[in-house]
């Protein structure tokens, strides 16, 4: 079974502070870990493939740009799950979708260019799936970091 080593942990810890703003950010970051840029990129790819990281990309304060985020959930019958997931995932407003062991078994994030886009996306999902969407708009933002010790 694959396990993270001290360098993987240091990479995850280091990336939570952001990439350096420069011409070659991966090279600059790699130097912090005393590895090559190619090795850093290979390790990032492996962390994604191993599902240690589910996403690697920038985090935006979308509200500051006029947009909106919202967490949403559905209670989907098992026999409809795949079809509903396909319909939900086809929408460009759906940032990611997770299956949960819960009465609300489908959870996804909506990201829209305007706050009114959330309601429109929800209406579209409800119309296409026949399931009501439980909307959980953000009231307060928290940053939860995952820090590892070597």
N, C-alpha and C positions, 0 to 999 in steps of 0.2 A: 504494500500500500504506500502511495506517495505521501510524503510529509514535507511541510515547509521547512527550509533551513534558515539560518540566521540572516542570510542575505535577503531572502524573500521577505522575511519579517521587517527588515530594515527598509526595504523598498516600499512596502505598504505603509509603514510609519512615515517615511519621507514624502510620499506622494500626497498624503493628506494635507500637507502644508502647501501644495501647489507645485507646478512645474516652474522652473526658472524662466523668466521672460528674456529670451535671447534667441540668436539665430539657430542654435542647435540645443534645444532644451533637454533632449534625451541624452545627448553626450555630456552636458553639464551635470545632469542628475547621475548618470553612470559614474562619473568621476568621484562623486560623493561616496559611492559604495565600493570604489576601487575595482570596478569591472568595466568591460567594454560596452559601448553603445549597443552592439549586436547582442551581447549577453543580456543587457537590461531588457531589450525588446523581446528576446526569446523568453525571459522569465515572466514578463507581463503576459505574453501569449499563453504560457503554461498556466499561470494563475487564473486566467479566464477559462481555459479549457478544463481545469480541475474544479471549476466553480467556486474557487476561493474568492475570486472577484466576480461579481455578476455584471459589472458595468465598469468601464474605464472611459471617462470623459469629463468635460467641464460641468460644473454646477452653476446654474444661473439664478439670479434673483429675478425671476420672470416678472414679478409684480412691478419691479422698478422699470421694466421695459414695456409696461402696459398690458402684460399678459396675465394668465392665471394658471394655477395648478389646483387639482383637487384629487383626493383619494376617493375611490368609488368601489362599491361591492355589489354583487349579485348573488341571489340564491338560485342556483341552476340545477334542474333535475339531471341526474347522472346520464340518462339517455340523450339529453340535449347538450351535454357539456362541450363536446368537441365542436359541434356546429356553432354554438354561441361563442366559444372562444375564437373561432375563425372569424366570425362577424365582428366581434369586438376588436380583435387584433388588426383587422383590415383598415380600421379608421386611423388616419394620420394623427389624430389627437391623442391616441393611446400611446403613452410613453413605455409602459411595460405592464405585464399581466401575470399574476401569480395564482396558482391553485392553493387553496387552504383546506385543512381538515376542520371545518366549521360549518354551521348552518349557512353562513354567507361563504360559499366555497370559491368564488372568483373575485379577486381583488385586483384593481388596476389603477394606474395614475393617468389622469387626463391633463394635458398641457395644451393651452389655447392661446392665441394671439391677443385675445381680449377677454375680460371677465364674462361677458355675455356668451362667449364661445363654449363655456362649460355647460350651460343649460341647453344649448343647441346640440352639443355632442351627446349629452344624456338623452335628449328627446330622440335623437337618431338611433341610439343603441336600443332604447325601449321599443321604438317602432320596428326595428329590424329583428329583434330577438323575441319580443313579446314578454320580456321580463322587466319588472320595475328595478330601477337603479337606486341604490342607497348611496347618497352623496355625503361625503365627509370633508367639507372644505377646511382648509388649514385655518386655525385660529391663532396659533403661535408657532414659530419656527424654532426647532432645536437642531443642533448639530451634534450627532453622536459619532464619535471617532472610535475606531478599533485600534488600539495600540498593543503591540506585541513586545515581549521581552525576548532577548536572544536566548 
